[in-house]
Amino acid sequence: MATLKDVANLACVDVSTVSRALNNTSYVHPDTKKKIYAAVEQLSYKPNLIAKGLRQGKRHTLGIVVPSINLSIFGEIVQGIEMEARKLGYGVMICNIKDDPDAEEECLNRLRNGLVDGIIIASTGQNARLLRDIMSSGIAVMQMVRKQDKTIGSVVADYYACGYEAVKYLAKKDCRRIGLINGSMDIIPYKERYKGYHKAMKQYGLEEHVAGSSWPKGNYFKDGYDGAMQLLEEVTDLDAIIAAADMQGIGAIRALKERQIVIPKKVKVISLTGHSIGGMLETAMTSMEMPGREMGEQVTKMIVENIEAEPENKPCLRHVVFEASLVERETT
């Protein structure tokens, strides 16, 4: 394999001249450049991009830490990140952690010791000190979907509004026994969805019915199925189910169909985190749709801006909030 020295020898110039010509770090006479490029082509020289990145202090790679990209809003967001990163000349490395704080810690340490310039994370909230330590080492960090730490920039959706508007929508359809299948209250989006649900239920004078969640120990489908079964056992004449995520909603629909409960005539179902799969189901699911790709594009622009800014000109801390929109389908 050809080296920089081989190129210099063939072009009859110093190694430093070859380096300056290929990296455009200072002026090299056009005739000299022409000889160098000819030598590069003749020798099929390929620069060591990793070594170059280390010298320049840039790897042009982003680390992405998410619970899962399987049939979830995170899949759409990661697509947005990857597409925008490619436009900006960056690659991505993806870590799926299943909301396990230990797995999250391991991934973060691997990324910080590897070849990434920045980390985009949907955090469990259990490794805040480690994230701040990573930032202090010069690696950019940005939160997506979950704003667990106010001192780190973020791109999220208005989860409170999702919970509130879902109850309001169902109440206008004369639903009075509205159950919620949520997730861990230690994770901000679930906490905010519950707050919105609580506020609207109180406003309409309705009794709350919240199903317990096994996530992250279980899985979203089973969580939705078990949650729906719990609500059906505990709530007489249940007439609506709000699921925190589409996969939970799919599990709830399965439970209702097993009980031969007609959707939406008997029980209506709505998801608070719409994913494209919801519209493709046999019984298409009503949902609060999050603009996943746009969120991914936005968080990528923000972190790359931070990475490429000079230390004295780093952008101000920003928290961007996207609005969800109600998409009415067959389950309501």
Buried (B, 14 or more C-beta within 10 A) or exposed (E): EBEBEBBBBBBEBEBEBBBBBBEEEEEBEEEBBEBBBEBBEEBEBEBEEEEBBEEEEBBBBBBBBBBBBEBBBBBBBBBBBBBBBEEBEBEBBBBBBBBBBEBBBEBBEEBBEEBBBBBBBBBBBBBBEBBBEBBEEEBBBBBBBBBBBEEBBBBBBBBBBBBBBBBBBBBEEEBBBBBBBBBBBEBBBBBBBBBBBBBBBEEBEBEEBBBEBEBBEEBBBBBBBBBBBBBBEEBEEBBBBBBBBBBBBBBBBBBBEEEEBEBBEEBBBBBBBBBEBBBEBEBBBBBBBBBBBBBBBBBBBBBBBBBEEEEEEEEEEEEBEBEBEBBEBBBB
